[in-house]
């Protein structure tokens, strides 16, 4: 894939300022994972997930340009809303496994818990581990009133993960959205759906 010039890391004082902003994003750690602020170099992994056939459930237009706009919009959530995209990396070695999100995009009726893993990280429980950490942070620290995951009907892996997280479909919200999307409502800690 051809990288755009905007994907080049900042240098000098701009790089220092970017690092200062990144240091404000909370770092969450689980037994195997670290959820940290995205760096510009993480975009290559984001594009790996969202561009082409793998991205058909994530982006309407799974191109590198669309992925860049999506990535930067989710990262900007931290400065605009106090939550956004985390890069999920292995605590052992720092390999990027994927991304998890507490976000609020156009069309979202409520804050969203999103998750996407690189193909090399699938099937190891990383998505569940990262999503639980993000969900618990959203409810306990940010005091979000609710969290949903919007999932394409054909995205079986994400649907199964939402169910393993204890989320249940919300048919009323699905009908209100009038879109071909499934909405899974996540329970707050200590509650049942």
N, C-alpha and C positions, 0 to 999 in steps of 0.2 A: 504494500500500500504506500502511496505517495503521501508524505507528510506535508502539511501546509506550514508556511513560515510562522504562523501564530502559535504553533506547537513547540517552538524553540524556547527553552527556559530563559527567563529574564537574567540580566547580568547587572553587576554593580549595585547601586542603591535600590533599584527596582527589585532585585533578587532579595535584598535584605528586607525590604518592606513585605514582599510576598511571604518570606519565612516568618515574619512577625505575625501576619494574619493567620498563617497555618498553625502557629503555636497556640492560638486561641481556641482551636477546635479541640473538644475533649477527646482524650485517648481512652478507649475502653479495652480492657484485656479480659480474655477468657482463658480457659485452661490451655488452649492451643493457638489462639488467635489474638491479633492486635487490630483494633479498628482505629484508624488514624486519619488525619487530614489528607485529602488527595494532593498529590504533587503533579506538576505538569507532565512529568515523565510517566505517570500512571495512565495517561490518556491512551497510550498504545495498548494497554490491557483492556481498557474500556472499549476501544474500537474493535479489538479482537472479539469481544462478546457481542457488540451491538451491530456490527457491519456485516452484511451478507445474510446467509440463511439463518445463522444463530440469532440475529437481531430482529427477525420477523415478528416476534412477540413483544418486542420492546419499542421499536421505532416504526412509524408509518413508512418512512423513507430510510431504509437501513444503509445509508451512505456515510462515508467518513465525515463529510461536512455536517450532516444532520447529527451524527454522534458527537461532534465537537460542540455544537450548540446545546445539545442535551447535557453533556458533561459540564460545561461551564455554567449552565443554568442551575444545575443541581448543586454544584460547588458554591455558587452565589447565594444559595439558600441560607448558608451560615451567617452571612452578613445582613441579609434581609429579614430572616425569620428566626434565627437562632437555632436552626437545625438544617441538615442537608445530607450530603453524600459522604460516606466514609470509605476509604480504601481498606479492604480486609487483607491482612498479610499474616503469614505463619509466624508465630513468635520464634520458632526455631528456623533461622536462616533468612527471614524477611521476604520470602517469595510471595508475590501478590496472588491471592486466591480469587479475589473478586471484589464486589462492592455491595454495600448495604446502605439504605437510605431511609431517613425520616424526611419526607418531602411534602410539598403542597404545590402541585402543578396546575396550570389552567385545565379546567374540566374536572379536577378532583373535588368531590363534595366535602371531604374531610382530610385531615393529615393521612399520609400514606406510608406504610412500611413496605419498602421495596428491597429486592434482593436479586443478585445475578452473580453467577460464578463462572470462572473460566472453565473450559471443558476439562482441563487437567486437574481441576479441583472438585469436580462433581463426584457424587457418590461416596463422600468421606464424612458427611455430617457437618461440613464447614458452614454451609448456608444456614442450617438450623441454628448452629451455635452463634453465628454472627447476628442473625435476625432476633434471637432471644435477647442478646445483649442490647441491641438497638431498641427493641420493643420495651424492655424493662427500663432503659434510660429515658425513653420518651414518656412513659407513664410516671415513673418515680421522681425523676429530676426535672424534666420539662413540664410536668403536670399537664400533658396533652389530654384533652377530654375523651378522645377516641383515636383509634388507628384502624385503617382498612388497607387491604391489598387489592388492587385492581389487576385482574389476570385474564389474558386471552383464553377463551375456551379450549383452544388446541394446546395450550401450554401445560401439559399434564404434570411435568416435574414441579412447576411452581404451585399448581393446585394441590398436589399431594403434600408439598412442604407446608403450605398454609394450614392444611388440616392437621398435620403433625404438630404445628405450633398452637393448636387449639382453636383456630379461627373457624368460623362457620359462615356459610353463604348468607347474604342479606338480600333476599328477593325483592323487597320493597325498594331498596336503593338501586338495585339493578334495573328495575322497571322505571324508576324516576330518571335514570341516566339516559334511557332510550338509546343504548349503544350495545354493540355486540361484545360486552365485557362482563366478566364475573366479578363480584365484589365479595371479599371475605372480610368479616369483622373480627378483629383480634380482641380477646378478653384482656381486661386490665388484671394485673396480678391479684390473686385472691378472689376473682369473680368467675362466674360461669356465663356462657352465652346461651 
